[in-house]
Amino acid sequence: GLKTGFLLSMAIIYFLLAIPFRSYLQPLIVMLAIPFGVVGSVLGHLIMGYSLSLMSMMGMVALAGVVVNDSLVLVDYANRQRLEGHSAFASVSAASTRRFRPVILTTLTTFGGLSPIIFETSLQAQYVIPMAISLGFGIAFATIITLVLMPCLYLMIEDLRVLLSREERISEPLAQTE
C-alpha cells in the first residue's frame, strides 16, 4: 500500500506542478530532487546506525512533498525572471542568489525541529526516530543537491528548447520549397 500511495502522490505532485508551470518538463526538474532526498534518508540511517523500517519509508513519502518545495521556489523565481525578459542564465543566477536564504532557512528549521526527536534516547521515541531521520537527513541532503543541480537542469532544458526551436526554423524553409 505504501508503494501505491507513493506513486499516486508523485502523480498528483506532477500534475499540480504542471498546471501552473504550463510545461511537462519543468515539473520533472522540480521532482528530480526527490530521489536525492531518499539517498539522504538512507545515508542518515547509516550515519545514525538505524536500519530502514516501515516508519522510515513513511518518512520518505512525507519527505517527497517537503523536498519539492525548495526546487519549486528556485524554478518559480527563475520563470518569473524569464517573463521579465532576462536571459536563462541571468534568471537562474538571480533565483539561486535571491532564494538561497529562504531555501537554507527552510532546511535548517526543519532539521532543527526534528533534531530533538532524532537524538532522543527514551524508549517511547524509538518508534518515530526512523521517520525523523528520514525527514531530517533527506531534506538536508536534497537541499545541497537542489542548490547545485536545479540551476544546471534548468539551463540544460532551456538549451534543449532553443536547439529544438532552431532546428524547426531551419527545416521549415526546406519543407516549403519541396
LUMGUDO-277973 format. One record per residue: residue number from 1; x, y, z of N, C-alpha, C in turn. Coordinates in pm, 1 decimal. Last residue first. Example, Ala and Ser with C-alpha at 12.3 -4.5 7.8 and 13.67 -1.06 7.14 Angstrom:
% residues 2
PT     n        npx        npy        npz       capx       capy       capz        cpx        cpy        cpz
PT     2     1285.0     -225.0      708.0     1367.0     -106.0      714.0     1290.0        3.0      787.0
PT     1     1319.0     -569.0      780.0     1230.0     -450.0      780.0     1320.0     -330.0      780.0
% end
This chain:
% residues 178
PT     n        npx        npy        npz       capx       capy       capz        cpx        cpy        cpz
PT   178     1009.1     2216.3    -5118.3      991.9     2085.4    -5180.8      856.2     2067.6    -5232.3
PT   177      997.4     2454.9    -4987.2     1048.3     2454.8    -5122.7     1027.5     2322.3    -5194.0
PT   176      901.0     2393.0    -4733.3      817.2     2474.4    -4820.3      865.7     2470.1    -4965.3
PT   175     1107.1     2252.0    -4617.8      980.7     2181.9    -4639.5      892.3     2261.1    -4736.7
PT   174     1298.9     2449.1    -4595.8     1323.8     2333.6    -4680.3     1193.7     2261.2    -4713.4
PT   173     1187.9     2622.2    -4406.8     1203.6     2666.3    -4545.9     1230.0     2550.1    -4642.4
PT   172     1186.9     2437.9    -4171.2     1064.7     2491.0    -4231.1     1084.4     2541.3    -4374.0
PT   171     1438.8     2376.9    -4069.7     1373.6     2278.2    -4154.6     1246.9     2332.5    -4222.3
PT   170     1501.8     2600.3    -3916.6     1589.1     2564.5    -4028.5     1516.2     2470.3    -4124.8
PT   169     1305.2     2597.9    -3720.9     1315.1     2712.4    -3810.7     1399.7     2679.4    -3933.6
PT   168     1363.2     2354.2    -3594.4     1232.6     2373.0    -3658.0     1237.7     2487.6    -3758.2
PT   167     1616.0     2408.5    -3494.2     1600.5     2303.2    -3593.9     1467.0     2315.0    -3666.5
PT   166     1548.8     2606.2    -3307.6     1635.6     2638.6    -3421.8     1620.1     2535.7    -3532.7
PT   165     1400.8     2458.8    -3124.0     1332.8     2565.5    -3198.5     1416.3     2609.9    -3318.2
PT   164     1599.5     2288.3    -3024.6     1486.7     2233.0    -3099.2     1413.0     2339.4    -3178.4
PT   163     1765.0     2476.8    -2895.9     1817.7     2392.4    -3002.8     1704.8     2335.0    -3088.4
PT   162     1590.6     2576.4    -2700.3     1644.4     2666.5    -2803.3     1696.1     2585.2    -2921.8
PT   161     1551.2     2342.8    -2547.5     1437.4     2410.9    -2609.2     1483.5     2502.4    -2723.1
PT   160     1812.9     2294.2    -2460.6     1745.3     2195.5    -2544.5     1627.4     2258.7    -2618.0
PT   159     1851.9     2517.6    -2298.3     1937.4     2496.2    -2416.4     1873.2     2397.8    -2513.5
PT   158     1657.1     2464.3    -2103.5     1646.4     2584.7    -2185.6     1731.6     2571.4    -2311.7
PT   157     1759.5     2231.3    -1992.2     1628.0     2226.8    -2056.5     1610.0     2347.8    -2147.8
PT   156     1998.2     2338.7    -1886.7     2002.5     2231.7    -1986.7     1870.6     2223.3    -2062.9
PT   155     1901.9     2521.6    -1698.8     1975.9     2570.1    -1815.2     1985.0     2464.8    -1924.8
PT   154     1783.6     2341.0    -1519.5     1703.1     2447.2    -1580.6     1771.5     2498.5    -1706.9
PT   153     2004.6     2192.4    -1438.6     1898.1     2128.3    -1515.5     1811.0     2231.2    -1586.5
PT   152     2145.5     2391.5    -1295.1     2206.0     2323.8    -1411.2     2099.3     2260.3    -1498.9
PT   151     1966.3     2458.4    -1087.5     2003.8     2559.1    -1188.4     2064.6     2496.1    -1313.7
PT   150     1955.4     2194.3     -961.6     1838.5     2256.0    -1023.8     1874.7     2367.4    -1122.5
PT   149     2211.9     2134.5     -849.1     2160.7     2062.0     -965.1     2044.5     2133.1    -1035.8
PT   148     2262.0     2308.6     -629.7     2360.6     2290.5     -736.6     2295.2     2236.5     -863.8
PT   147     2042.7     2311.0     -464.3     2109.3     2438.2     -490.6     2212.2     2428.7     -602.8
PT   146     1986.5     2036.0     -450.8     1893.2     2128.4     -516.5     1962.6     2258.5     -554.0
PT   145     2191.5     1932.9     -294.6     2181.5     1893.6     -435.0     2093.5     1992.3     -512.5
PT   144     2122.8     2054.5      -51.8     2255.3     2075.9     -110.2     2252.3     2044.2     -259.3
PT   143     1866.5     1947.6      -18.6     1885.5     2092.4      -31.9     2019.9     2123.7      -95.0
PT   142     1906.3     1675.4       17.0     1838.0     1721.5     -104.2     1855.5     1871.4     -124.8
PT   141     2023.7     1671.3      271.9     2099.3     1626.8      155.2     2037.6     1680.6       26.4
PT   140     1810.4     1770.6      428.7     1942.7     1833.9      432.8     2023.9     1797.1      308.1
PT   139     1602.0     1594.1      378.1     1587.7     1733.2      333.0     1722.7     1804.4      334.5
PT   138     1715.6     1356.9      489.4     1672.6     1363.4      350.0     1662.4     1505.7      299.8
PT   137     1752.1     1413.3      757.2     1870.2     1394.5      673.0     1834.2     1401.8      524.6
PT   136     1470.4     1450.2      830.0     1577.5     1544.7      859.7     1697.0     1532.6      766.2
PT   135     1320.3     1223.5      735.3     1284.7     1361.3      700.7     1402.8     1456.7      716.8
PT   134     1462.5     1004.1      844.8     1432.4     1012.3      701.1     1403.0     1155.1      658.8
PT   133     1458.9     1070.4     1117.0     1586.9     1059.5     1046.1     1563.8     1072.0      896.1
PT   132     1185.0     1054.9     1167.2     1252.2     1183.4     1182.6     1387.5     1182.8     1111.7
PT   131     1148.9      780.8     1127.7     1076.9      876.1     1043.6     1144.7     1012.6     1049.1
PT   130     1312.0      670.9     1333.8     1343.0      646.5     1192.0     1271.0      742.1     1096.6
PT   129     1172.7      773.9     1569.6     1306.5      821.5     1533.0     1339.6      791.6     1387.0
PT   128      937.7      654.2     1646.5      930.0      764.4     1549.2     1066.5      817.1     1504.7
PT   127     1012.0      450.8     1826.5      922.2      419.8     1715.7      924.2      527.0     1607.6
PT   126     1158.2      563.1     2029.6     1226.0      472.1     1937.1     1141.6      441.2     1814.0
PT   125     1033.9      708.8     2224.1     1060.8      775.6     2096.7     1119.7      682.1     1992.3
PT   124     1021.8      547.6     2449.1      897.4      588.4     2385.7      920.3      647.7     2246.3
PT   123     1283.2      524.2     2537.8     1223.2      410.5     2468.5     1094.3      448.2     2396.9
PT   122     1497.4      808.8     2479.9     1395.6      736.0     2555.1     1334.4      624.3     2470.9
PT   121     1671.7      962.9     2334.6     1719.7      831.7     2380.4     1613.6      750.6     2454.3
PT   120     1679.8     1173.4     2046.2     1609.9     1127.6     2167.5     1658.2      987.3     2203.9
PT   119     1771.6     1270.9     1807.7     1870.5     1241.9     1911.9     1808.4     1200.0     2045.3
PT   118     1534.9     1307.4     1661.6     1642.0     1223.5     1608.1     1738.1     1180.5     1718.8
PT   117     1395.1     1489.8     1819.7     1341.6     1354.4     1802.8     1451.9     1260.4     1755.2
PT   116     1556.4     1717.3     1799.7     1528.5     1659.2     1931.5     1471.7     1516.9     1922.5
PT   115     1556.9     1752.8     1508.2     1674.9     1702.8     1580.4     1646.9     1655.7     1722.8
PT   114     1338.8     1872.0     1390.5     1339.7     1725.6     1400.7     1454.2     1672.5     1485.4
PT   113     1403.3     2141.0     1395.3     1281.7     2096.2     1462.8     1276.8     1945.2     1481.4
PT   112     1635.8     2137.2     1238.4     1641.5     2177.7     1378.8     1518.8     2133.7     1457.5
PT   111     1529.4     2066.3      991.0     1623.3     1975.5     1057.5     1633.9     2008.5     1206.7
PT   110     1367.7     2297.7      954.1     1310.2     2162.6      952.0     1400.9     2064.3     1024.0
PT   109     1553.7     2503.4      969.7     1444.2     2498.5     1067.6     1378.7     2361.2     1070.6
PT   108     1723.4     2436.6      753.3     1775.4     2441.8      889.8     1664.0     2435.7      994.1
PT   107     1543.7     2452.0      534.1     1613.6     2327.5      566.7     1661.4     2327.1      711.2
PT   106     1467.0     2719.1      543.2     1366.0     2613.2      548.6     1429.9     2481.2      590.6
PT   105     1716.0     2842.8      510.5     1641.8     2858.8      636.6     1533.3     2753.2      651.7
PT   104     1778.6     2768.8      246.8     1863.3     2723.8      358.1     1788.3     2734.3      490.4
PT   103     1570.3     2899.9      108.7     1587.7     2755.5       95.6     1668.8     2701.1      213.2
PT   102     1604.9     3173.2      179.5     1482.8     3101.2      216.6     1496.5     2948.7      209.4
PT   101     1877.8     3208.4       73.4     1847.8     3219.8      215.3     1716.1     3152.2      253.4
PT   100     1842.5     3167.6     -208.5     1935.4     3086.9     -129.1     1897.8     3089.4       19.5
PT    99     1700.4     3331.3     -370.2     1624.1     3228.4     -298.6     1712.7     3139.5     -212.3
PT    98     1893.4     3493.5     -486.0     1784.0     3554.8     -409.6     1702.8     3454.4     -329.2
PT    97     2069.9     3313.7     -614.8     2118.7     3405.2     -511.2     2005.6     3461.0     -424.7
PT    96     1905.6     3163.6     -785.8     1996.8     3095.8     -693.1     2045.3     3188.1     -582.2
PT    95     1774.0     3360.4     -933.2     1697.7     3267.9     -849.3     1786.2     3202.1     -744.8
PT    94     1990.3     3477.0    -1067.1     1911.1     3557.4     -973.4     1831.4     3467.3     -879.1
PT    93     2069.2     3257.0    -1221.4     2163.4     3319.0    -1126.5     2088.2     3400.5    -1021.6
PT    92     1842.2     3218.1    -1374.7     1884.0     3112.4    -1282.0     1981.6     3168.4    -1178.9
PT    91     1843.0     3461.2    -1518.4     1727.3     3421.7    -1437.1     1765.6     3317.9    -1333.3
PT    90     2083.8     3452.8    -1655.3     2061.0     3560.4    -1558.1     1945.1     3524.9    -1464.6
PT    89     2032.5     3227.6    -1818.8     2143.1     3227.0    -1723.3     2124.3     3333.6    -1615.2
PT    88     1812.8     3315.9    -1969.8     1801.0     3197.1    -1884.6     1910.3     3196.2    -1778.8
PT    87     1766.9     3675.6    -1952.7     1815.4     3552.3    -2015.7     1801.2     3436.4    -1917.7
PT    86     1461.1     3855.5    -1884.7     1600.3     3821.5    -1856.8     1638.6     3692.4    -1928.6
PT    85     1191.8     3922.0    -1909.1     1280.1     3943.4    -2022.6     1426.3     3911.4    -1999.3
PT    84     1009.6     3853.2    -1723.5     1050.9     3994.1    -1723.7     1152.8     4023.2    -1833.0
PT    83     1001.1     3583.2    -1754.7      887.1     3661.6    -1802.9      918.7     3810.4    -1806.7
PT    82     1236.6     3515.0    -1621.3     1228.8     3496.1    -1766.6     1113.8     3577.6    -1825.8
PT    81     1158.8     3561.3    -1358.6     1264.3     3644.0    -1416.9     1263.3     3634.1    -1569.2
PT    80      974.1     3356.0    -1330.5      928.4     3495.0    -1321.2     1031.7     3590.9    -1379.7
PT    79     1146.4     3135.9    -1351.5     1041.5     3157.5    -1452.0      990.3     3300.6    -1449.6
PT    78     1297.0     3168.7    -1117.1     1363.7     3176.4    -1247.7     1261.4     3201.3    -1358.7
PT    77     1094.7     3123.9     -928.0     1160.7     3254.4     -934.5     1231.1     3272.5    -1068.9
PT    76     1034.7     2854.9     -985.9      931.6     2958.0     -998.3      994.2     3096.4    -1009.4
PT    75     1276.7     2728.6     -923.7     1227.0     2726.8    -1061.8     1121.0     2834.8    -1082.5
PT    74     1298.5     2778.9     -641.4     1401.3     2821.3     -737.6     1347.1     2831.6     -880.0
PT    73     1062.3     2668.9     -535.6     1095.3     2808.7     -508.8     1196.4     2859.9     -611.1
PT    72     1088.7     2401.3     -615.4      978.3     2482.9     -666.3     1007.9     2631.5     -649.2
PT    71     1297.9     2311.6     -459.4     1314.2     2318.8     -605.2     1209.3     2410.6     -666.8
PT    70     1173.3     2325.3     -205.4     1295.7     2400.0     -234.2     1316.6     2417.4     -384.8
PT    69      945.6     2150.9     -234.9      930.2     2292.8     -205.0     1054.4     2373.4     -241.5
PT    68     1022.3     1890.0     -258.1      975.6     1958.1     -378.6      969.7     2108.7     -356.1
PT    67     1063.2     1811.1        3.7     1179.4     1837.2      -81.9     1140.4     1915.5     -206.9
PT    66      803.5     1760.0       95.2      881.1     1868.5      154.8      997.1     1908.9       62.7
PT    65      714.9     1538.3      -48.8      641.1     1664.6      -56.2      719.8     1782.9       -4.7
PT    64      907.6     1348.4       26.3      887.7     1382.4     -114.6      814.7     1515.5     -129.5
PT    63      877.1     1305.5      299.1      990.7     1384.3      251.2      970.9     1430.4      107.6
PT    62      670.2     1125.5      311.0      645.4     1263.2      355.8      754.8     1356.1      304.6
PT    61      814.5      905.4      219.8      697.3      951.1      144.0      664.7     1095.2      182.4
PT    60     1002.4      884.7      423.9     1047.5      914.2      287.6      932.2      961.5      199.3
PT    59      841.9      816.4      641.0      914.4      943.1      643.1      961.9      984.3      504.7
PT    58      769.3      564.3      556.5      665.8      667.6      569.0      729.0      806.5      573.4
PT    57     1019.2      443.2      579.1      956.8      455.9      447.4      845.6      560.5      449.1
PT    56     1051.6      450.4      855.0     1147.8      519.0      768.8     1086.8      543.7      631.6
PT    55      844.6      284.6      933.4      837.0      426.9      969.8      936.4      509.7      887.7
PT    54      947.1       43.8      841.5      824.3       96.5      782.3      808.7      244.9      813.4
PT    53     1306.2       98.6      826.6     1185.3       35.0      877.9     1063.9       91.9      805.1
PT    52     1656.9       57.8      809.5     1534.0      108.2      748.9     1414.6       28.6      800.4
PT    51     1846.9       86.7     1114.4     1809.8       16.4      991.9     1679.6       76.0      938.4
PT    50     2080.3      327.1     1236.6     1945.8      269.6     1237.1     1923.9      193.0     1106.8
PT    49     2308.8      482.9     1256.2     2313.0      343.3     1298.0     2176.5      277.1     1310.0
PT    48     2340.7      736.0     1159.7     2283.3      723.0     1293.5     2280.8      578.3     1344.4
PT    47     2444.5      680.5      905.2     2519.5      764.8      999.2     2471.3      743.4     1142.3
PT    46     2235.0      529.5      791.6     2368.4      471.7      807.6     2449.6      548.9      911.0
PT    45     2029.4      717.0      792.2     2013.5      593.7      869.0     2148.1      526.3      892.0
PT    44     2142.3      905.5      619.9     2112.6      941.1      758.0     2094.6      818.7      845.5
PT    43     2144.0      760.8      380.6     2271.0      799.5      442.5     2251.9      837.2      589.4
PT    42     1865.8      747.7      342.9     1941.8      623.4      362.4     2076.5      654.4      427.8
PT    41     1812.9     1022.1      308.9     1748.2      945.4      415.9     1826.2      818.2      447.0
PT    40     1962.4     1082.6       80.4     1994.6     1145.5      207.9     1933.8     1073.2      325.9
PT    39     1813.7      932.2     -102.7     1954.3      898.1      -77.6     1999.6      957.9       55.0
PT    38     1577.2     1078.9      -91.0     1576.0      938.8      -46.4     1718.9      892.5      -16.9
PT    37     1665.3     1316.9     -203.4     1617.1     1315.8      -65.7     1615.5     1175.7       -8.5
PT    36     1714.9     1229.0     -458.5     1828.5     1270.9     -376.8     1789.8     1281.2     -229.8
PT    35     1454.0     1179.1     -551.2     1547.7     1067.3     -531.6     1669.3     1104.6     -447.6
PT    34     1358.7     1458.3     -543.4     1303.4     1353.3     -457.0     1398.1     1234.3     -442.3
PT    33     1453.9     1627.6     -734.3     1514.3     1636.3     -601.1     1469.3     1522.1     -511.2
PT    32     1293.8     1602.9     -951.5     1419.4     1528.9     -953.3     1491.9     1536.0     -819.3
PT    31     1080.5     1773.9     -945.0     1065.3     1644.2     -877.6     1194.1     1561.8     -876.9
PT    30     1173.6     1987.4    -1099.0     1141.6     2007.7     -957.8     1139.4     1874.3     -883.2
PT    29     1193.5     1861.4    -1347.0     1311.6     1923.6    -1286.4     1290.1     1938.4    -1136.1
PT    28      927.7     1791.1    -1386.2     1027.5     1684.7    -1371.3     1156.0     1739.2    -1310.3
PT    27      808.1     2039.2    -1420.2      776.2     1960.8    -1301.6      874.6     1845.6    -1278.2
PT    26      933.4     2106.9    -1673.5      970.3     2175.2    -1550.2      925.7     2102.6    -1423.9
PT    25      810.0     1948.5    -1875.2      946.7     1921.8    -1831.8      981.5     1987.3    -1698.5
PT    24      560.0     2038.1    -1936.9      571.4     1898.7    -1895.9      709.9     1868.1    -1841.1
PT    23      403.4     2343.9    -1840.2      514.6     2272.3    -1900.3      510.9     2127.7    -1851.5
PT    22      276.3     2529.3    -1678.6      236.2     2514.4    -1819.1      346.6     2447.3    -1900.2
PT    21      306.6     2570.3    -1410.4      424.5     2586.3    -1494.7      389.6     2586.7    -1643.2
PT    20       50.2     2510.5    -1307.6       99.6     2648.9    -1304.4      222.7     2672.4    -1392.7
PT    19       35.9     2226.9    -1402.0      -67.2     2327.4    -1429.6      -11.6     2469.2    -1419.7
PT    18      249.8     2081.5    -1304.0      238.6     2102.8    -1448.5      138.9     2213.0    -1481.5
PT    17      206.1     2053.7    -1030.8      313.8     2140.7    -1076.6      300.3     2175.1    -1225.0
PT    16       -5.3     1877.0    -1024.6      -21.4     2005.6     -957.6       88.1     2104.2     -997.2
PT    15      111.5     1660.4    -1157.3        2.1     1733.1    -1221.7      -22.3     1868.1    -1156.1
PT    14      310.5     1586.2     -965.5      346.2     1621.5    -1103.6      235.7     1705.3    -1167.9
PT    13      155.9     1526.0     -739.5      252.6     1635.4     -733.7      287.8     1681.9     -875.0
PT    12       16.8     1303.2     -843.3      -56.7     1422.7     -802.3       35.3     1544.1     -797.1
PT    11      229.1     1124.9     -883.2      145.7     1166.4     -996.7       69.6     1294.2     -962.8
PT    10      317.6     1096.5     -619.1      408.4     1151.3     -721.3      329.1     1200.4     -842.7
PT     9       95.5      976.1     -500.6      134.6     1110.7     -456.7      230.2     1175.2     -556.7
PT     8      102.6      730.6     -635.6      -12.6      819.1     -651.6       23.1      962.2     -610.2
PT     7      342.9      628.6     -537.2      327.5      652.7     -680.8      210.8      747.7     -708.9
PT     6      276.5      611.1     -262.3      388.6      693.2     -307.0      374.1      727.7     -455.0
PT     5       62.9      430.4     -264.9       42.4      566.5     -215.9      152.5      660.6     -260.5
PT     4      197.7      203.7     -357.8       87.4      260.7     -435.2       61.5      405.4     -394.6
PT     3      375.1      166.6     -143.1      427.2      186.7     -279.3      320.4      252.7     -367.0
PT     2      199.4      117.9       66.2      287.8      234.3       73.2      343.2      268.2      -65.1
PT     1       80.7     -119.2        0.0        0.0        0.0        0.0       85.5      126.2        0.0
% end
